[in-house]
Amino acid sequence: MVVLQRLACELCDDLDMKTDALIGLGDVAKKSSQLELALMFIRRALQYAWYTKNKEKELALYDRLGIINYQMGDMERANFYHQKYPQIIIMTG
């Protein structure tokens, strides 16, 4: 999986496309119950969303992080990520 992430990042200079590729890799890792790997991909995608100031993707990524942490049994962190959603909605109005 990490090889796929590097390949996707090296082949493309478009940060939105990289973000989408990382989201896809995170979703595949999550579906195959590789939750730590899914967290890694989604966190990296979140960094690109911050960099490109893409609030829509940022919201979707916080939701994904909350769900993954919930599936891992980390309720405190899951709640933290899910509380980010209304904060961003208020900030972007």
Summary of the structure (lengths in Angstrom):
residues: 93
radius of gyration: 13.1
end to end distance: 37.1
largest distance: 38.8
contacts: 268
relative contact order: 0.12
helix: 86%
strand: 0%
